[in-house]
Each structure stands twice: as C-alpha cells, then as structure tokens.
Amino acid sequence: MSRDNGNPPDPGRRRLLQAGGVALGAGPMQLAAATSATAPSEAPAFASLLRKATLPLHRGARVVIVGGGWSGLTLAKYLRRFNPAFDVVLIDRQSAFVSFPVSNAWLADQVELDFLSHSFFDAANTHGYRFMSATVLGFDRESRRTFTDQGFVDYDYLVLAPGIEYDYPRIGVDDPEAQELLFHRYPGGFVTSSELLTIKRKIHRFRGGTFLLTVPSGDYRCAAAPYERACMVAAVFKRRRVRAKILLLDMNSDIVIKRAGFARAFEELYGDFIEYLPSSEISALDVESRRIETDFDEYEFDDAIIYPPVRASRLIEDAGIHNPEDPQKAPDTDPFRYHLRNDEHVYVTGDSRAQPFSKGGHTAHSEAQYVAEVIAAHALDREVAWRSPQTMCFSAVDIEPLRAMSIITYYKYDQKTGLFAFDRTHLIDRWDTQGGQASLAWAEGMYRDMFYG
Ligand SMILES: Cc1cc2nc3c(=O)[nH]c(=O)nc-3n(C[C@H](O)[C@H](O)[C@H](O)COP(=O)(O)OP(=O)(O)OC[C@H]3O[C@@H](n4cnc5c(N)ncnc54)[C@H](O)[C@@H]3O)c2cc1C
C-alpha cells in the first residue's frame, strides 16, 4: 500500500529501511553488511539501493529535490535560474503531474483533464534540469546520499518537498487493513490523482441517498477545498437531478475560510442538497457497514469522500528529522531559512513544511522561489532577507458558467509571540463569473511558469 494513505511502511520496506540504515546516520558500510546477510529472494531490492542511479556526469553542486509537486517543480526551475551551474535533479514517484488546484471544477466538468495534466519531461527540458521517475526511500546525511528504488543519488543540497499524507488514526481508524480499505473505497482526493478519478466516477454515477463529505481539523491541505468540493458535488447532483443529501461533517466549529460566501452558497444555491454540520469530531468509522460516528451522533451513508486530518510525509519521520512535539510530525527546521536546524544542506518546503502557512499550491510556488534564492545564496556564502510567501486561493461555487470567490494573503512574524500571523489579507467572498475566469487564468499562468515558460 502506498505510504500516502497514512499507514506505516509494509514490513518488507520497514525491514529494508532499518537494515539498510537509510534513515539518519547510517552509512554505506552498514548497507553493504545488511546486503551480504540478505536472503537471495530479497537481493534485488537491496541491489537497487546500492547501485548508483543513471544520471549524466555533472560539474556544479548537485541539488536533489524529492517531490515534483508545486513546491518541487518551482524550486527546480528557480534554482537553475538563480545559479545556472547547479545540477538539479527532481525526483517524483509519479510519471505525470496532475494538478489538485482546479480539480474540483474538473469534477463538475468545467475543464478537461488535459488542463490539469502536464509532463515532467516538458518541465525538465524547458528549464534545464533532470527529472527522475523514482520513489525516494530515505537519505543519509553523513554521506549526503539519497536512496531511491532506481539507485542512489548523491547531493550537495537536498530539498524535501513530498507533500502530505492522511492521518487515519486521528479519526479512530488505527488498523492498517481498515485504513487501506477506507483509502481505496472512500478516498479523500487530496493526495493522489487516482483518488480524483474515483471521486469523479462516484459523483457522476451516484443514484441517490446520503453522500458524505468530511472536513478535517488541524492544518490541513487547502482550507477552502473541502467546502468548494461540496459545492461542486452539489452542482453535479443538481444538474443530474439526483435526489441526494450531501452530509458535510466539519470537524471544525465553523467554516474556516470564506465563511460568509460558503454559508450563503450552501443556503442559496444548494439548500436542497447540502446539510452542513460543524463541530463533528469524527471518532469512529465502519467502512463495511457505512457508518460514521462523531462525539455526539452516528450517521449512515451510501457513498462518501472522507478527508481525514493530515500529517507531513512519513519520509520526514522515518529520517528522524521531525519535531516529536508536533501532532502533524512536521520537520524541525529554521522557520526563516527552511533548513534543518542542525544541517544547512537539507531543506523542507511545500505542504510538508513546519511553518503554519496555508497549505496551498500558490503558497508553495511563491515560497519555493524564495528558498531557491536562499540555497543559491548559501552556496556563495551569502544570505537573503526573509520574505513572506503569498497565498492566493480561488474557490468555485457554481457552474455553467463557472463562478468563484478568492482570497490573497501574506504572513508576518510577531517577535513577541514568536508566531506567524496573516498579513495584508484581501478577501472577495462574493462569487461571480470574473472570479471563475480568473481562477482558470491563474492556474494556466502557474502551469506555464512551472512547465513551459
Ligand atoms: C482538491 C484540491 C484543491 C486545491 N485547490 C487549491 C487552490 O485553488 N489553490 C492553491 O493554491 N492550492 C490548492 N490546493 C492545494 C495544493 O494542491 C497543494 O498545497 C500543493 O499541491 C502542495 O504542493 P507540494 O509540492 O507541497 O505537494 P504536492 O503537490 O503533493 O507534491 C508532492 C510530490 O511529492 C511526491 N512524493 C511524495 N513522496 C515521494 C517519495 N517518497 N518519492 C518520490 N516522490 C514522492 C508526490 O508524488 C507528489 O508529486 C488544492 C488541493 C486539493 C487537493
């Protein structure tokens, strides 16, 4: 099972990680010793760890980026721009990029899949870096080596941008098999593109009854997206004239963003469809009998999109670089420079970051430009002044024509409290067609920047 579903690694992989010592502190000697003691049937997995990955020779300092999402793609481009001598290697386990932003509009047929899908090859060719299709298993900070299922890659700088994973135990689903079943039957649609395809099929074939959606608590990915998704699912049911009730169970005490706009949409546009239930802390879920329990109630459903709370990629915890105090297992990094507190050669960016900035593609994109500059400066023994990432988020509310709301914000650091807070926020919580068009133009501009321009 994919690590994205919040499960621990399977026993084979866990054994491989432990024996191979690819987490913090183990070196090649330990890897070799582990290999010689390995049963023949396990040898191929170890062989790929010990083999050097096939990459052309390079001269400049090498920056390895784990994760070709919004953060990694932007970093790869701007690292080359700020220092053309850098040898940049972008690694992703997926063979193509599918955008989550605008995917809710795609669920409601407002754009084609082509609009969201892009090739890593195009991005790498345009910007002059290397793309490697591989799964990163771990890294060794002493030898500065990244281990993948396609061989190892040495680095001078390592940037971890692997995104988020679901944290199913936080909704009472602890058993790994139950987690897998839940992930496959009722995916949340916030981590992999297969989840999106399953969800689209579900909502276009739903025959009626109760359709459950959940909104997680904590610092989850894209604060507005679960509410936007409820609107798009309702819009599809309305168009298809399906007799359906959308039960929107929110683990928060109220709509967390664009509150007035979403509340109005639920009432004015989808009053016959959406039942919004705040403060619904989920405590248990039975996949087989399709029942969900909150602290106060119990509900049955016919189909569902279950978005649990999230945590930083397990790669970070496995490497022992997480903050043990943090329930989301975020890394222990310098909040202004993004590198590990005790290692200026390893950085963590995007939705895996420790800072409480909105987990958004636009945030990851603007942040990555800054971090690329920080790394380029570090290589020259210089520093750049901190600057805030920018968050920009459009939310589709209605279709035919597409109508959307938006918000833009920055962040500031309060020296007294030692906390980040919102700064210069501009909210448009009335949806209109200009907002709908602007959301598509924004996404097109982002794809152009990361892949073609
Ligand atoms: C439905 C939805 C709507 C959204 N709408 C918006 C929006 O309107 N505006 C906005 O700004 N944001 C939006 N977002 C949020 C946005 O998608 C994320 O914030 C953004 O993708 C974060 O970028 P990232 O690079 O940190 O992570 P990701 O984009 O998830 O990229 C992480 C990458 O790392 C790879 N990876 C992970 N582990 C490994 C490994 N071990 N080896 C190799 N590769 C690995 C994954 O395959 C993935 O490609 C939305 C998200 C969703 C789900």
The ligand as a MOL file (V3000), in Angstrom:
LIG
                    3D

  0  0  0     0  0            999 V3000
M  V30 BEGIN CTAB
M  V30 COUNTS 53 58 0 0 0
M  V30 BEGIN ATOM
M  V30 1 C -8.9300 19.4180 -4.3360 0
M  V30 2 C -7.8070 20.3860 -4.0800 0
M  V30 3 C -7.9390 21.6990 -4.4640 0
M  V30 4 C -6.9120 22.6050 -4.2330 0
M  V30 5 N -7.0480 23.9010 -4.6340 0
M  V30 6 C -6.0500 24.7700 -4.4700 0
M  V30 7 C -6.1590 26.1090 -4.9590 0
M  V30 8 O -7.1750 26.5220 -5.5210 0
M  V30 9 N -5.1190 26.9470 -4.7920 0
M  V30 10 C -3.9710 26.5450 -4.1790 0
M  V30 11 O -3.0460 27.3650 -4.0710 0
M  V30 12 N -3.8270 25.2790 -3.7070 0
M  V30 13 C -4.8270 24.3920 -3.8280 0
M  V30 14 N -4.6920 23.0940 -3.3860 0
M  V30 15 C -3.5120 22.7170 -2.5910 0
M  V30 16 C -2.2970 22.3010 -3.4230 0
M  V30 17 O -2.6270 21.2530 -4.2900 0
M  V30 18 C -1.1790 21.8650 -2.5000 0
M  V30 19 O -0.9850 22.8070 -1.4920 0
M  V30 20 C 0.1090 21.6870 -3.2740 0
M  V30 21 O -0.0380 20.6010 -4.1520 0
M  V30 22 C 1.2990 21.4860 -2.3300 0
M  V30 23 O 2.4540 21.3030 -3.0910 0
M  V30 24 P 3.6220 20.3440 -2.5830 0
M  V30 25 O 4.6540 20.4200 -3.6470 0
M  V30 26 O 4.0000 20.6280 -1.1940 0
M  V30 27 O 2.9600 18.8860 -2.5330 0
M  V30 28 P 2.4130 18.0130 -3.7440 0
M  V30 29 O 1.8800 18.8730 -4.8060 0
M  V30 30 O 1.5220 16.9830 -3.1370 0
M  V30 31 O 3.6960 17.2890 -4.3080 0
M  V30 32 C 4.3780 16.3030 -3.5820 0
M  V30 33 C 5.0070 15.3560 -4.5980 0
M  V30 34 O 5.9360 14.5220 -3.9100 0
M  V30 35 C 5.8790 13.2250 -4.4950 0
M  V30 36 N 6.4130 12.2910 -3.4970 0
M  V30 37 C 5.9740 12.1130 -2.2280 0
M  V30 38 N 6.7290 11.2000 -1.6170 0
M  V30 39 C 7.6680 10.7860 -2.5050 0
M  V30 40 C 8.7280 9.8540 -2.4470 0
M  V30 41 N 8.9940 9.1520 -1.3530 0
M  V30 42 N 9.4720 9.6700 -3.5580 0
M  V30 43 C 9.2230 10.3740 -4.6970 0
M  V30 44 N 8.2270 11.2690 -4.8020 0
M  V30 45 C 7.4650 11.4770 -3.7110 0
M  V30 46 C 4.4020 13.0250 -4.8080 0
M  V30 47 O 4.2280 12.0800 -5.8320 0
M  V30 48 C 3.9880 14.4340 -5.2570 0
M  V30 49 O 4.0640 14.5980 -6.6590 0
M  V30 50 C -5.7130 22.1720 -3.6040 0
M  V30 51 C -5.5860 20.8370 -3.2370 0
M  V30 52 C -6.6180 19.9540 -3.4650 0
M  V30 53 C -6.4330 18.5200 -3.0800 0
M  V30 END ATOM
M  V30 BEGIN BOND
M  V30 1 1 1 2
M  V30 2 1 2 3
M  V30 3 2 2 52
M  V30 4 2 3 4
M  V30 5 1 4 5
M  V30 6 1 4 50
M  V30 7 2 5 6
M  V30 8 1 6 7
M  V30 9 1 6 13
M  V30 10 2 7 8
M  V30 11 1 7 9
M  V30 12 1 9 10
M  V30 13 2 10 11
M  V30 14 1 10 12
M  V30 15 2 12 13
M  V30 16 1 13 14
M  V30 17 1 14 15
M  V30 18 1 14 50
M  V30 19 1 15 16
M  V30 20 1 16 17
M  V30 21 1 16 18
M  V30 22 1 18 19
M  V30 23 1 18 20
M  V30 24 1 20 21
M  V30 25 1 20 22
M  V30 26 1 22 23
M  V30 27 1 23 24
M  V30 28 2 24 25
M  V30 29 1 24 26
M  V30 30 1 24 27
M  V30 31 1 27 28
M  V30 32 2 28 29
M  V30 33 1 28 30
M  V30 34 1 28 31
M  V30 35 1 31 32
M  V30 36 1 32 33
M  V30 37 1 33 34
M  V30 38 1 33 48
M  V30 39 1 34 35
M  V30 40 1 35 36
M  V30 41 1 35 46
M  V30 42 1 36 37
M  V30 43 1 36 45
M  V30 44 2 37 38
M  V30 45 1 38 39
M  V30 46 1 39 40
M  V30 47 2 39 45
M  V30 48 1 40 41
M  V30 49 2 40 42
M  V30 50 1 42 43
M  V30 51 2 43 44
M  V30 52 1 44 45
M  V30 53 1 46 47
M  V30 54 1 46 48
M  V30 55 1 48 49
M  V30 56 2 50 51
M  V30 57 1 51 52
M  V30 58 1 52 53
M  V30 END BOND
M  V30 END CTAB
M  END
